[in-house]
Amino acid sequence: MQAADPRIGDVRWPGAMVAVEIVDPTTGAPDAATTKAVASAAHAAGLIVLTCGSHGNVLRLLPPLAIPGLLLDEALDVLAEVIASTR
């Protein structure tokens, strides 16, 4: 996902929690508006994604530890589609 979209900045995963930073692709500045739009679209698609970070530009994913691999793949596919469609 990160290689396909220049708006995805840093991706961090301390354990099961994943943080996906959304930035302006030109300046690298935090993009809270796009982050909020992605979270809203993800929710509409049935995926719960939280926003966080000092600048409000981080998507936080915290799947259950016992999530089946296929379900995790499906969730990440939904997230990728939502990010791609939020321009």
N, C-alpha and C positions, 0 to 999 in steps of 0.2 A: 504494500500500500504506500509506504513512504517513498519508494523509488518512482512510483507512478504519479505522484501529486506533489508539486513543489510547495504547497501550502502546509504540508505536514512537516513540522520542524523536528524537535527532539522527541524520541519515543523512549519512555523509561518503564521498567517493570520490576519494581521491588517486590519479589514474590509473585503472588497471584494478581496483584493490583497493577493495572497498566495505565500509564499517563501518555496521552497523545497531544502534543503541543501543536496548535494551529497558528500559523504566522502568515503575514503578507508575503507572497512569493518574491516581490520586488525588493522590499526593504528588510525583511526578516523580523519586522515589528510584530508584537502580539496582535492577534486579530480576534477580539472578543465577540464581535458581531457575527462573524462566520461560525465561531464556536457555538454560540447560542442557537444559530439557525440549524446547524448540524444536529445538536442535541434535540431540538424540537422535531426535526424531520425523523430522527432515529426513533423518538418516542412514538410518533405517528405510525412508524413502520413496525412497532411492537418491540423495540429494543430500548432498554433503560440505560441511558448514558448520563452521567453527571458532569457538570462543569465545575472547574475549580482553578486554583492558581491565583497568584497575586494580581494578574492582569485579566483574569477571567477567560483565558484562552487555552485552557487545558481540558481535554475530554478525559474523564476517569472511567475506566472499566474495571469492574470487580466481580468477575463471574464466580459462581460457587466452586469450591475446590473439587467437588465430585461431578462437575459438568462433563457429559460425554463429549468426546472429540468431535463427533459429527455436529452436535448442537453448537459447540464453540465455533466450528468452521462456518456454520450457517450465520451465526451472529456477526462474525467478522466480515462475511460477504455482504450482509445487510449494511454494516457500517461503511464498507468500501463504496457501495452503491450510493448511500446517502451523502457521503463526502463528495463523490464525483458529481452528484446532481445538484449540490449546493454551491453555486458559483456566484 
